[in-house]
């Protein structure tokens, strides 16, 4: 369980284990995209969410700390969701995933911003104080990051196309 929760021990890195977990999610996402495209990333995200929930539930059952900083599988899931527009967009355009590098950057930066800031629904999920809340706040932060990344891409492409 600890291997899953720490995402292969990335959560044990200091300082800022959440950032390390998010960074570790990037090469894993790239590998998933190369091996099976967007659909494999989507499937892996669902599997990681379920396994992460189970691991978090078991590892926090003593009630001492409902969201230990070393549990970063939630950051991995959220980061992968933030990268959905990159994977799907590259698949639809038939280009290499790195051609959409601004989406990798915005996905990472925006996910970390929403995960740390915890606005609106992200904060609501975080305040649940249970394993589902641990996982759900990062899912919502990932969705917010993905939506803002899509909006930024639309703005950038609109400006670039108009020029």
C-alpha positions in Angstrom: 0.0 0.0 0.0 2.8 2.4 0.8 4.3 1.9 -2.6 1.1 3.0 -4.2 0.4 5.9 -1.8 3.9 7.3 -2.2 3.8 6.7 -6.0 6.9 4.6 -5.9 8.4 6.6 -3.0 8.2 10.0 -4.7 6.1 11.1 -1.7 9.1 10.6 0.6 11.2 13.3 -1.2 11.5 16.6 0.7 10.7 19.4 0.7 7.2 19.7 -0.9 6.3 16.0 -1.4 3.1 17.1 -3.3 5.2 18.9 -5.9 7.5 15.9 -6.1 4.5 13.6 -6.6 3.2 15.9 -9.3 6.6 16.0 -11.0 6.8 12.2 -10.9 3.4 12.0 -12.6 4.8 13.8 -15.7 7.1 11.1 -17.1 4.6 8.4 -16.1 1.9 10.2 -18.1 4.3 10.6 -21.0 5.0 6.8 -20.9 1.3 6.0 -20.7 0.6 8.3 -23.7 3.4 6.8 -25.8 2.3 3.2 -25.0 -1.4 3.6 -25.4 -2.4 7.2 -26.0 -5.1 9.1 -24.3 -7.3 6.1 -23.6 -4.5 4.4 -21.6 -3.9 7.6 -19.6 -7.6 7.7 -18.9 -7.8 4.1 -17.8 -4.6 4.4 -15.7 -6.1 7.5 -14.0 -9.2 5.5 -13.0 -7.1 2.6 -11.7 -4.8 5.0 -9.8 -7.8 6.7 -8.3 -9.3 3.4 -7.0 -6.0 2.0 -5.8 -5.1 5.4 -4.3 -8.4 5.6 -2.4 -8.0 2.1 -1.0 -4.3 2.7 0.0 -5.2 6.1 1.6 -8.1 4.5 3.5 -5.9 1.8 4.8 -2.9 4.0 5.7 -5.0 6.7 7.4 -7.3 4.3 9.3 -5.7 5.0 12.6 -7.1 8.6 12.4 -3.9 10.2 13.4 -3.5 12.2 10.2 -6.2 12.0 7.5 -4.0 13.5 4.8 -0.3 12.8 5.4 2.0 14.8 3.1 3.8 11.6 2.0 0.6 10.3 0.3 1.0 11.6 -3.2 -1.1 9.2 -5.3 -3.8 11.9 -5.2 -1.4 14.4 -6.8 -0.6 11.9 -9.5 -4.3 11.3 -10.3 -4.9 15.1 -10.3 -1.9 15.8 -12.5 -2.9 13.1 -15.0 -6.4 14.7 -15.2 -4.8 18.1 -15.8 -2.9 16.5 -18.7 -6.1 15.1 -20.4 -6.3 18.0 -22.8 -2.7 17.4 -23.9 -3.3 13.7 -24.5 -6.6 14.1 -26.2 -5.5 17.1 -28.2 -2.4 15.4 -29.5 -4.4 12.2 -30.3 -7.0 14.3 -32.3 -4.3 16.2 -34.2 -2.1 13.2 -34.8 1.0 14.8 -33.4 3.6 13.9 -30.8 2.6 14.7 -27.2 5.5 17.0 -26.7 4.3 19.3 -29.5 1.7 20.4 -27.0 4.4 21.4 -24.5 2.6 24.5 -23.3 -0.2 22.2 -22.1 2.3 20.2 -20.0 3.6 23.4 -18.4 0.2 25.0 -17.8 -1.2 21.7 -16.6 1.5 21.3 -14.0 1.6 25.0 -12.9 -2.2 25.3 -12.7 -2.7 22.0 -11.0 -0.2 22.9 -8.3 -1.8 26.3 -8.0 -5.3 24.9 -7.5 -4.0 22.1 -5.2 -2.2 24.5 -2.9 -4.8 27.4 -3.1 -7.8 25.0 -2.7 -10.5 27.3 -4.1 -14.2 26.5 -3.9 -14.9 22.8 -4.6 -11.2 21.8 -4.1 -11.4 23.2 -0.5 -14.8 21.6 0.1 -13.4 18.2 -0.9 -10.2 18.7 1.2 -12.3 19.6 4.3 -14.1 16.2 4.2 -11.3 14.8 6.3 -11.5 11.3 4.9 -9.8 9.2 2.2 -12.3 10.2 -0.4 -11.6 13.9 0.3 -7.9 13.3 0.0 -8.4 11.9 -3.5 -11.3 14.1 -4.6 -9.6 17.5 -3.9 -6.9 16.6 -6.4 -9.4 15.3 -8.9 -11.2 18.6 -8.8 -7.9 20.6 -8.9 -7.0 18.5 -12.0 -10.3 19.3 -13.6 -9.9 23.0 -12.9 -6.3 22.9 -14.3 -7.5 21.1 -17.4 -10.3 23.5 -18.1 -8.1 26.6 -17.6 -5.4 25.0 -19.8 -8.1 24.5 -22.6 -9.2 28.1 -22.2 -5.6 29.4 -22.4 -5.0 27.2 -25.5 -8.1 28.7 -27.1 -7.0 32.2 -26.3 -3.4 31.6 -27.5 -4.6 29.9 -30.7 -7.1 32.7 -31.3 -4.5 35.3 -30.9 -2.0 33.4 -33.0 -4.5 32.7 -35.8 -5.6 36.3 -35.9 -2.0 37.6 -36.2 
